[in-house]
Amino acid sequence: MSNVSNAKIKPENIKVIQHVTLFSLIINLLLSAIKFAVGIIGSSQVVIADAVHSLSDSATDIAILFGVKIWSAPPDKKHPYGHLRIETLITAIIGITLIAVAIGIGYDAIVSIHSLKADSATCLWIAITGPIISIVTKEILFRWNIKVGQRVRSSALIANAWDHRSDVISSIAAVLAIGAVIIDPKLSFIDNIGAIVVAVFILKVAWDILAPAFSELIDSGASENEQKQILSTVLSFDCVKETHAIRTRKAGNNIHVDLHVLVDGDMSVTDSHVITEKIQKKLTLKIPDIVDVVIHIEPYK
């Protein structure tokens, strides 16, 4: 038997995700404009890199804003398990975008590391304002997105939250690099080193986002702990003699389970149906992420 009643995202959660993401998009665009402006005026490589990072966040915001309607759609004939893999795909796109941004920032910083002159630090006090504003704003966005993402169980929103946090880290690196150059203009190369550090931080965040997304896209199953819980829950029924061929697959935060259950060969079809319903109900209560359970009854020999 099967139950997919929990597979559909609640309409109110869709609106919440769109509201949070739209606000994040507006803030990202404003921050990008501010950091580009002060970075160019202050001739700061690290601030311009930080601006590019914020601009890339806008692209992921747009992907979530328009993607949530698609991945929240209920199962249909062509997609019997629902559309939540689209959310996973968008999460992976966020990670890949971050990698591309990090490589671009790192490359530009490396090739131009010897092109700066000591007098390029004269306007850095203007450039430092952009990252400072970004640190405060992005940390607020991170906390808001992570809180909402966990509440509505959206991997894409959580990934976007960590994208905001990576911007905080890159802005901190920018402030430190600019501060060093302001103190001693002869250290102007540190501005480029700061940009390289920013790129490394972004790569780390990208990997943390990509690893679980790729794992799901290649059909990795539930965690070892969840599989142990499934096994112990099924075997907790006295009429269940044995269980095997337990298989799980993930779609977003949802877990789909199918397994074979061995019972007394004399058990009637009606009783077998009743026990499958009880097992399914107990599994979904034990592990809320389980939304679909298919049980194949076999006679115990």
N, C-alpha and C positions, 0 to 999 in steps of 0.2 A: 504494500500500500504506500501511498505517497501523500505529502501535504506541502503545498507551496504557499500557504496563506501569508507567511512572513516575508516572502521574497520581494514584494513590491514596497518601494520606498513611500512613506506617507507624504501626501501632498504638502502638508505644512512643513515637512523637512526640506522638500524641494525649494520652497519659498525662502526658508532660512538660509540654505546654501547659496541661493542666488543673491539674497540680500547682502550676506557677508562678502561674497566674491565681488559683487558690483562695487561695494564700498572700498574693498582692497584695490580694485582696478583703478578707481579714481585717485586714491592716495599714491599708488605706484607711478601713475602718469605725472602727478604733481612733483613727486620726489625726483623722478628722472629729469624733469625739466630744470628743477632747482640745482641738482648736482651737475648736470651738463653745463649749466650757465656758470656756476662758481668754479667748476673744474677748468673750463676754458679760460675764464678771467684770471684764475690763479695759476694757470699752466701746470695743473696737477694731473699726472698720469693715473694715479691711484683713485682720485675722485671721479675722473671720467670713466674708469673701469667700474667703479661702484655705480655710476649712473647707468651703464650698460646692463649691469646686473639687475637693477631695479626695472629697467625697461623689459628685460626678459621675463620678469615676474608678471608684467602686464599681459604677455602672450599666454602664460599659463592660466591667468585669471579668465581670459576670454575663452580658453578651451573648456574650463570648468563651467563657466556661465552658460554656454550653449550646449555643453555635453550632458549636464545633469538631467535635462528633459529626456534625452535619449536613453541613458543607462537606467533611469528610474521607471521606464515603461514596463508593464507586466509581461509575463511569458506569452509567447504566441506559437503558432505552428512551426515557424522557421527557427524560433529561439525558445525551445521548451524549458530551458533552464534560466530564462530571463536575459537581461542585457547588461548585467553588472560587470561583465568582462570589459565593457567599454570604459567604465570608470578606471579599471586596472590599466587599460591601454593609455588613457589620459594621464594617469599617474606616471607611467613609464615615459610618456612624452615629456612630462615635466622634468624628469631626471635626465633624459637625453638632451633637452634644451639647456639645462644647467651645465652639462659636460661641454657642449659646444661653446657656451659663453665663457667657461673657465679656460678652455683651450685658446680662444681668441684673446682674452685678457692677458693670459700668460705669455703668448707669442708676442703681442704688441709691447709688453713690458720688457721682454728679453731683448728684442731687436733694437729698442730705443734706449737701452740702459746707459749708453755712453753719449747720447745726444743732448742731455740736459747740461745747462751751464749754471754756475753758482748763483748768478743774478736772477734765475728763474724762480727763486723762492720769495721774491719781493712782495708778491700779492697772495701768498699762500694763506695769510690770515683770513682772506675772503673764502678761499676754497674749503677751509676747515669747517665752515658753518653748515655746508651741505650734509656731510657725514654725521655731524652732531644732531641735526634735525632728524636725520634718517634713523639713528640709533633709538631715539625715544619713540618715534612714530612706529617703526617696524617692530619693536618689542611689544607694543600695545597690540598691533595687528597679529603678531605671533600668538600671544596669549588668547586673544579672542578666537582666532581660527582654530587653534588646537582644542580649545574648550568646546566649541560648537561641533567640530569634526568628530570628537570622541562621543559627544552626546547623540549625534545623528548617525554615527558609525559610517563616516565617509572617508575612505582612504585617500581620495583625491584632495579633499579639503585639509586633511592632516598633512599630506605631502606639501601642499601649498603653504601650510603654517610653517613647516620646517624650511621652506624656501624663504619665508620672511625672516626666520631666525638666521639663515645663512647671510642675509643682507645686513643684519645687525652685526654679525661677526666681521664681515668685510668692511663695514663702516668703522668699526673699532680699529681694525688694522689701518684703515685710511687715516684716522685721527692720529694714531701713534706715529705713522710715517711722516705725516705733514708736520706734526709737532717737533719731530727730530730735525726736520729741514728748517723750520722757523728758528729753532735754537741755534743751529749752525748751518748756514746756507751751503757750506762746502759739502754737506752730506746730501746733496740733491739727489744722488743715485738711490737713496733710501726710498724715495717716492716710488721708483720703479720696483724696488724689492718688495715694497708694501703691496703693489699690484700683483706681484707673483704670489705672495702669501694669500691674498684674497682668492686667487685662482685655485690654490690648493684647498682652501676651506670649502669653496664651492664644489670642487670635485668630491670631497668627502661627503658632503650633504647629498650630492647627486647619487653616489653609490648607495647610501642608506635608503634612498627612495627607490632606486632601481632594483636592488636585490630582491626584496619581497614581491615587487610587481612582476619581475621576470619569473620568479619561482611559481607564481600563480598562473602566469600565461603558459607555462610548460606543463600545467596540470599537476603541480605538486599537491599532495593531500593535506589533511589536517595534521596538526602537530602531534608529536609522539604522546604527549600528555592527554590530548583530546582523544586519540585512538585508544589509549588505555581506559579512559572514562567510558567510551562507547562499549568496549569489551566487557568491563565490569558491570555496566548497567544492564546489558543484555543477559549476562549470566546470573544476574541477581534474581531472575524469575525461576521458580522451582521447576516449572514445566519445560524449561529450556535445558536440554541435555548437553548441547554443544553448539558452537557457532564458528564459522570460518568464512573465508573469502570476503573479509571486510574491506570495502573500498570507499575512499572518500575523495571528493574534489571540491575546490573552492571557487566561488564566483563572488568577487568583492569580499564582504565579510561573511557571506553565506556559505554554509557547508552542506553538501549533498552526500548522502550515505546510502550504500546498498550493501547487503550482507545476506548470508545464508544462515538459517536457524534450524537446528535439528530438534524435533520433538517426538514424543511417543507416536509410533506408527499407527496406533489405533485412534488417535485424536481425530475428531470430526472436522469437516471443512469449516463449520460454524465456529467451533472452538479455536481453530487455527486462526481464523479471521479476527476473533476477539483478542487473542494474544498478540497478534501483530499490531493491533491498534494500541494496546497497552504499552508495548515496547516503544512504538513510535512516540507516544505521548510522553513517556518517561525520559526518552532521549532528548526531546526538544526542551523539556523542563530542566534537565541536567546541564545541557549545553545549548543555551539560547541561540547560538549562531546556526544550529542545524535547522534547516527549513524544509528538507525533503528526505524521507526515509523510504527505501524500497527493500522489502524483506521477502526472501524466497524460502518458503517452508519445505523442509525435507524430513523424511522419516528417520528416526534414530535406530540403527541396527545394533 
